Amino acid sequence: MSQIGLDLKERGMEQAKSAHDVQTWKQQFTTAVHALAVTGRRFTSEDVIDVVGLPRTDGTMNANNAVGAMMNAMARRKVIVKTSMRRQSARASSHGREIAVWSAYAEVAHVA
C-alpha cells in the first residue's frame, strides 16, 4: 500500500474513532442531563460539562457548539427548559460570559 493509502487509512480510522467517541459522549451527556433534571434543582450546561466533560473531537467540530446543540436537543425533547435566569460562567475559557440556567421541563409545566 502506498504512503497516501496508509495516510488515508489512518485518517479514516481516526474519524471512525472520533465518531464513536462523540456518540459515547452524547449518551453520557443525555444521561447526565436527565440526572440533573430529576434533582429538581436548576443547572447550567457547565454543570453537565462538570460530569461528562467536553467531547473529544477530530477538529471538525467545535466542542462548545456540541454542548449547546445537545442542551437544545434536550429542550426539544421536553426534558429541560431554559429559564429566564442567567449565571456568569465559571469556566476560564468562557471569559465570564452569561450562560442560560435550565430546569426540568416538568418543573416549569407544574408552575405554569
GROMACS elastic network, one bead per residue, 0.5 to 0.9 nm:
[ bonds ]
;  ai    aj funct       b0    kb
    1     4     6  0.81128   500
    1     5     6  0.59314   500
    1     6     6  0.65182   500
    2     5     6  0.50635   500
    2     6     6  0.62492   500
    2     7     6  0.85807   500
    3     7     6  0.60342   500
    3     8     6  0.85363   500
    4     7     6  0.50266   500
    4     8     6  0.61448   500
    4     9     6  0.85087   500
    5     8     6  0.51081   500
    5     9     6  0.60750   500
    5    10     6  0.85875   500
    6    10     6  0.61181   500
    6    11     6  0.85539   500
    7    10     6  0.51015   500
    7    11     6  0.61201   500
    7    12     6  0.85548   500
    8    11     6  0.50253   500
    8    12     6  0.60514   500
    8    13     6  0.85429   500
    9    12     6  0.51288   500
    9    13     6  0.62164   500
    9    14     6  0.86897   500
   10    13     6  0.51027   500
   10    14     6  0.62317   500
   10    15     6  0.86693   500
   11    14     6  0.50916   500
   11    15     6  0.61820   500
   11    16     6  0.86237   500
   12    15     6  0.50856   500
   12    16     6  0.61555   500
   12    17     6  0.85701   500
   13    16     6  0.51258   500
   13    17     6  0.61507   500
   13    18     6  0.85266   500
   14    17     6  0.50463   500
   14    18     6  0.59862   500
   14    19     6  0.84983   500
   14    58     6  0.74733   500
   15    19     6  0.60580   500
   15    20     6  0.85649   500
   15    57     6  0.88978   500
   15    58     6  0.67741   500
   16    19     6  0.50979   500
   16    20     6  0.62408   500
   16    21     6  0.85974   500
   17    20     6  0.50695   500
   17    21     6  0.60697   500
   17    22     6  0.85690   500
   18    22     6  0.60744   500
   18    23     6  0.85359   500
   18    56     6  0.71021   500
   18    57     6  0.58467   500
   18    58     6  0.60100   500
   19    22     6  0.51323   500
   19    23     6  0.61760   500
   19    24     6  0.86275   500
   19    57     6  0.80531   500
   19    58     6  0.86504   500
   20    23     6  0.50780   500
   20    24     6  0.61594   500
   20    25     6  0.85272   500
   21    24     6  0.51432   500
   21    25     6  0.61171   500
   21    26     6  0.86324   500
   21    55     6  0.74827   500
   21    56     6  0.68031   500
   21    57     6  0.78685   500
   22    26     6  0.60841   500
   22    27     6  0.86707   500
   22    55     6  0.59651   500
   22    56     6  0.67795   500
   22    57     6  0.70819   500
   23    26     6  0.50222   500
   23    27     6  0.63636   500
   23    28     6  0.86958   500
   24    27     6  0.52112   500
   24    28     6  0.62972   500
   24    29     6  0.85777   500
   25    28     6  0.50139   500
   25    29     6  0.59392   500
   25    30     6  0.85375   500
   25    52     6  0.72344   500
   25    53     6  0.84463   500
   25    54     6  0.80810   500
   25    55     6  0.59999   500
   25    56     6  0.83486   500
   26    30     6  0.61178   500
   26    31     6  0.85957   500
   26    55     6  0.81994   500
   26    70     6  0.75967   500
   27    30     6  0.51868   500
   27    31     6  0.62679   500
   27    32     6  0.86556   500
   28    31     6  0.51188   500
   28    32     6  0.61350   500
   28    33     6  0.86709   500
   28    51     6  0.87591   500
   28    52     6  0.64334   500
   29    32     6  0.50867   500
   29    33     6  0.61915   500
   29    34     6  0.86557   500
   29    48     6  0.69125   500
   29    49     6  0.80635   500
   29    51     6  0.81921   500
   29    52     6  0.61885   500
   29    53     6  0.86748   500
   29    67     6  0.85719   500
   29    70     6  0.77392   500
   30    33     6  0.52221   500
   30    34     6  0.62877   500
   30    35     6  0.86419   500
   30    70     6  0.78779   500
   30    71     6  0.88576   500
   30    74     6  0.75569   500
   31    34     6  0.52115   500
   31    35     6  0.61807   500
   31    36     6  0.86990   500
   32    36     6  0.61250   500
   32    37     6  0.84718   500
   32    48     6  0.61619   500
   32    49     6  0.89519   500
   32    51     6  0.68199   500
   32    52     6  0.73311   500
   33    36     6  0.51329   500
   33    37     6  0.59648   500
   33    38     6  0.86610   500
   33    45     6  0.87851   500
   33    47     6  0.89739   500
   33    48     6  0.64068   500
   33    71     6  0.82697   500
   33    74     6  0.79302   500
   33    79     6  0.82444   500
   33    80     6  0.81117   500
   34    37     6  0.50584   500
   34    38     6  0.62613   500
   34    39     6  0.89170   500
   34    74     6  0.89730   500
   34    79     6  0.72060   500
   34    80     6  0.84272   500
   34   104     6  0.83406   500
   35    38     6  0.55098   500
   35    39     6  0.68366   500
   36    39     6  0.55040   500
   36    40     6  0.75604   500
   36    41     6  0.72925   500
   36    42     6  0.80730   500
   36    43     6  0.72377   500
   36    47     6  0.83523   500
   36    48     6  0.78247   500
   36   103     6  0.85234   500
   36   104     6  0.82039   500
   37    40     6  0.58774   500
   37    41     6  0.69680   500
   37    42     6  0.75580   500
   37    43     6  0.80211   500
   37    79     6  0.75509   500
   37    80     6  0.68640   500
   37   102     6  0.84963   500
   37   103     6  0.61384   500
   37   105     6  0.80787   500
   37   107     6  0.89475   500
   38    41     6  0.78978   500
   38   104     6  0.68136   500
   39    42     6  0.84180   500
   39   104     6  0.85400   500
   40   103     6  0.71729   500
   40   104     6  0.66553   500
   40   107     6  0.70924   500
   41   102     6  0.88944   500
   41   103     6  0.67381   500
   41   104     6  0.80978   500
   42    83     6  0.86112   500
   42   101     6  0.64485   500
   42   102     6  0.55637   500
   42   104     6  0.76273   500
   43    46     6  0.79695   500
   43    47     6  0.61316   500
   43    48     6  0.80600   500
   43   100     6  0.85790   500
   43   101     6  0.55427   500
   43   102     6  0.53063   500
   43   103     6  0.64000   500
   44    47     6  0.53129   500
   44    48     6  0.69620   500
   44    49     6  0.89095   500
   44    86     6  0.87062   500
   44    87     6  0.80737   500
   44    89     6  0.89619   500
   44    99     6  0.71458   500
   44   100     6  0.62178   500
   44   102     6  0.58186   500
   44   103     6  0.85939   500
   45    48     6  0.51117   500
   45    49     6  0.62472   500
   45    50     6  0.86477   500
   45    67     6  0.71339   500
   45    68     6  0.76961   500
   45    71     6  0.71147   500
   45    99     6  0.79307   500
   45   100     6  0.77243   500
   45   101     6  0.78351   500
   45   102     6  0.80660   500
   46    50     6  0.60448   500
   46    51     6  0.87043   500
   46    53     6  0.88995   500
   46    89     6  0.76298   500
   46    90     6  0.78876   500
   46    91     6  0.77906   500
   46    99     6  0.87211   500
   47    50     6  0.50756   500
   47    51     6  0.67417   500
   48    51     6  0.52380   500
   48    52     6  0.63252   500
   48    53     6  0.75594   500
   48    67     6  0.88551   500
   49    52     6  0.51496   500
   49    54     6  0.61241   500
   49    67     6  0.80597   500
   50    53     6  0.57610   500
   50    54     6  0.88073   500
   52    55     6  0.82888   500
   53    56     6  0.89081   500
   54    63     6  0.59465   500
   54    64     6  0.72189   500
   54    66     6  0.83226   500
   54    67     6  0.74312   500
   55    62     6  0.89455   500
   55    63     6  0.57090   500
   55    64     6  0.85118   500
   55    66     6  0.76486   500
   55    67     6  0.83183   500
   56    59     6  0.86717   500
   56    63     6  0.73011   500
   57    60     6  0.68408   500
   57    61     6  0.62576   500
   57    62     6  0.77330   500
   57    63     6  0.70114   500
   58    61     6  0.72297   500
   59    62     6  0.71870   500
   59    63     6  0.88749   500
   61    64     6  0.87954   500
   61    65     6  0.76856   500
   61    66     6  0.74391   500
   62    65     6  0.52857   500
   62    66     6  0.64345   500
   63    66     6  0.50624   500
   63    67     6  0.66099   500
   64    67     6  0.51708   500
   64    68     6  0.65683   500
   64    69     6  0.87244   500
   65    68     6  0.51327   500
   65    69     6  0.61036   500
   65    70     6  0.85899   500
   66    69     6  0.50286   500
   66    70     6  0.61328   500
   66    71     6  0.86505   500
   67    70     6  0.51593   500
   67    71     6  0.62315   500
   67    72     6  0.86507   500
   68    71     6  0.51476   500
   68    72     6  0.61917   500
   68    73     6  0.85114   500
   69    72     6  0.51885   500
   69    73     6  0.60709   500
   69    74     6  0.86702   500
   70    74     6  0.61650   500
   70    75     6  0.85895   500
   71    74     6  0.51702   500
   71    75     6  0.63388   500
   71    76     6  0.87906   500
   71    80     6  0.80946   500
   71   102     6  0.89691   500
   72    76     6  0.62071   500
   72    77     6  0.86418   500
   72    80     6  0.87133   500
   72    81     6  0.87670   500
   72    82     6  0.89849   500
   73    76     6  0.50528   500
   73    77     6  0.63132   500
   73    78     6  0.87105   500
   74    77     6  0.50623   500
   74    78     6  0.63979   500
   74    79     6  0.54942   500
   74    80     6  0.60495   500
   74    81     6  0.82966   500
   75    79     6  0.56941   500
   75    81     6  0.53871   500
   75    82     6  0.76106   500
   75   105     6  0.77891   500
   76    79     6  0.76378   500
   76    80     6  0.81962   500
   76    81     6  0.85711   500
   77    80     6  0.78346   500
   78    81     6  0.69668   500
   78   104     6  0.83127   500
   78   105     6  0.57212   500
   78   106     6  0.82772   500
   79   103     6  0.86568   500
   79   104     6  0.60154   500
   79   105     6  0.52601   500
   79   106     6  0.76853   500
   80   102     6  0.64117   500
   80   103     6  0.54813   500
   80   106     6  0.78429   500
   80   107     6  0.88518   500
   80   108     6  0.89093   500
   81   101     6  0.87195   500
   81   102     6  0.55726   500
   81   103     6  0.55907   500
   81   104     6  0.61946   500
   81   105     6  0.51120   500
   81   106     6  0.87620   500
   81   107     6  0.89548   500
   81   108     6  0.74885   500
   82    85     6  0.80895   500
   82   100     6  0.65979   500
   82   101     6  0.60576   500
   82   103     6  0.65711   500
   82   104     6  0.88682   500
   82   105     6  0.86443   500
   83    86     6  0.79278   500
   83   100     6  0.72039   500
   83   101     6  0.56939   500
   83   102     6  0.54395   500
   83   103     6  0.67427   500
   83   108     6  0.84941   500
   84   100     6  0.77733   500
   84   101     6  0.74134   500
   84   102     6  0.87063   500
   85    99     6  0.86793   500
   85   100     6  0.64478   500
   85   101     6  0.55041   500
   85   102     6  0.81487   500
   86    98     6  0.59161   500
   86    99     6  0.53607   500
   86   101     6  0.53342   500
   86   102     6  0.89670   500
   87    90     6  0.88457   500
   87    97     6  0.82562   500
   87    98     6  0.52816   500
   87    99     6  0.54098   500
   87   100     6  0.65708   500
   87   101     6  0.67381   500
   88    96     6  0.54918   500
   88    97     6  0.56411   500
   88    99     6  0.61490   500
   88   100     6  0.89355   500
   89    92     6  0.79628   500
   89    94     6  0.63207   500
   89    95     6  0.73737   500
   89    97     6  0.55434   500
   89    98     6  0.57672   500
   89    99     6  0.61050   500
   90    93     6  0.87327   500
   90    94     6  0.75049   500
   90    95     6  0.81918   500
   90    96     6  0.64387   500
   90    97     6  0.86765   500
   91    94     6  0.54328   500
   91    95     6  0.71406   500
   91    96     6  0.72733   500
   92    95     6  0.54346   500
   92    96     6  0.70934   500
   93    96     6  0.82584   500
   94    97     6  0.59039   500
   94    98     6  0.87824   500
   96    99     6  0.89516   500
  102   105     6  0.87618   500
  103   106     6  0.83992   500
  103   107     6  0.68553   500
  103   108     6  0.74165   500
  104   107     6  0.53225   500
  104   108     6  0.69579   500
  104   109     6  0.89375   500
  105   108     6  0.54814   500
  105   109     6  0.63017   500
  105   110     6  0.88425   500
  106   110     6  0.61391   500
  106   111     6  0.86400   500
  107   110     6  0.53706   500
  107   111     6  0.64395   500
  107   112     6  0.88995   500
  108   111     6  0.51287   500
  108   112     6  0.62139   500
  109   112     6  0.53991   500
